[in-house]
């Protein structure tokens, strides 16, 4: 097994298209296909399922991907550490981020970024995922942090962290002491949710339909803060990421039994516009912060 096999594997796993992955790795599709087959022979497992032009990861591929991403990130970090000093970065970096990421993870990354690169000015817009994608394509953003885009032909996506959406309630709610809640139990239960402009809301609605449950949606909002404020003052629930809860809040995040309520955060870039050095520098910090968060969540789960 050689390093190039792992880089080809990651490119195909993220692009789910031999055409785009070959373009990204600057090889022909036949070369990429041959290298992937060599890797599969080496590990004695099929890593991808191919159906015409459609490609998806097998269970073995899904299990392998996180470890390969970590290994490559460590290697790239080591190479950067011994590289000559970088050019001083200057300019304006425009970022679009989903609300959950913008609450804590992005500020943590930006705090170090601004220390390391004082010559860069940063603008952050907190937007729904669809709006981030549209503004990236229009050239109004340099980097997006949200969920998998609808137009992968024009926007690349690199997954960095998985989150589970959970039931969030106040301490006096009837489910406050539960360890798990079934979606069907939320039938006719009062909820405050995002408006239907948000992809997260559409995902939640789909999960309710598949569970044959219809909640009593009493409030619809466009930002997390007012939702949490209402939940903390009223016996109403919300469905949010646990990452959205502020430290010390008198709220409970309770797991829901629906596997469909898993979202993958990722970084999005325009395919027709190479990222600037300023963008690359922030990407490295985001990857590192998400690896730390993933390790922390894994330790809590164990």
CORUR-V8675 format. One record per residue. RES is the residue in one letter. SS is DSSP state (H for helix, E for strand, L for the rest). Layout:
BEGIN
RES_SS, RES_SS
END
This chain:
BEGIN
X_L, X_L, X_H, X_H, X_H, X_H, X_H, X_H, X_H, X_H, X_H, X_H, X_H, X_H, X_H, X_L, X_L, X_H, X_H, X_H, X_H, X_H, X_H, X_H, X_H, X_L, X_L, X_L, X_H, X_H, X_H, X_H, X_H, X_H, X_H, X_H, X_H, X_H, X_H, X_H, X_H, X_H, X_H, X_L, X_L, X_L, X_L, X_E, X_E, X_E, X_E, X_L, X_L, X_E, X_E, X_E, X_E, X_L, X_H, X_H, X_H, X_H, X_H, X_H, X_H, X_H, X_H, X_H, X_H, X_H, X_H, X_H, X_H, X_H, X_H, X_H, X_H, X_H, X_H, X_H, X_H, X_L, X_L, X_L, X_L, X_L, X_L, X_L, X_L, X_L, X_E, X_E, X_E, X_E, X_E, X_E, X_E, X_L, X_H, X_H, X_H, X_H, X_H, X_L, X_H, X_H, X_H, X_H, X_H, X_H, X_H, X_H, X_H, X_H, X_H, X_H, X_L, X_L, X_L, X_E, X_E, X_E, X_E, X_E, X_E, X_E, X_L, X_L, X_H, X_H, X_H, X_H, X_H, X_H, X_H, X_H, X_H, X_L, X_L, X_L, X_L, X_L, X_E, X_E, X_E, X_E, X_L, X_L, X_L, X_L, X_L, X_L, X_L, X_L, X_E, X_E, X_E, X_E, X_E, X_E, X_E, X_E, X_E, X_E, X_E, X_E, X_E, X_E, X_E, X_E, X_L, X_L, X_L, X_L, X_L, X_L, X_L, X_L, X_L, X_E, X_E, X_L, X_H, X_H, X_H, X_H, X_L, X_L, X_L, X_E, X_E, X_E, X_E, X_E, X_L, X_L, X_L, X_L, X_H, X_H, X_H, X_H, X_H, X_H, X_H, X_H, X_H, X_H, X_H, X_H, X_L, X_L, X_L, X_L, X_L, X_E, X_E, X_E, X_E, X_E, X_E, X_L, X_L, X_H, X_H, X_H, X_H, X_H, X_H, X_H, X_H, X_H, X_H, X_L, X_L, X_L, X_E, X_E, X_E, X_E, X_E, X_H, X_H, X_H, X_L, X_L, X_L, X_L, X_L, X_L, X_E, X_E, X_E, X_E, X_E, X_E, X_L, X_L, X_L, X_L, X_L, X_E, X_E, X_E, X_E, X_E, X_E, X_E, X_E, X_E, X_L, X_L, X_L, X_L, X_L, X_L, X_H, X_H, X_H, X_H, X_H, X_H, X_H, X_H, X_H, X_H, X_H, X_H, X_H, X_H, X_H, X_H, X_H, X_H, X_H, X_H, X_H, X_H, X_H, X_H, X_H, X_L
END
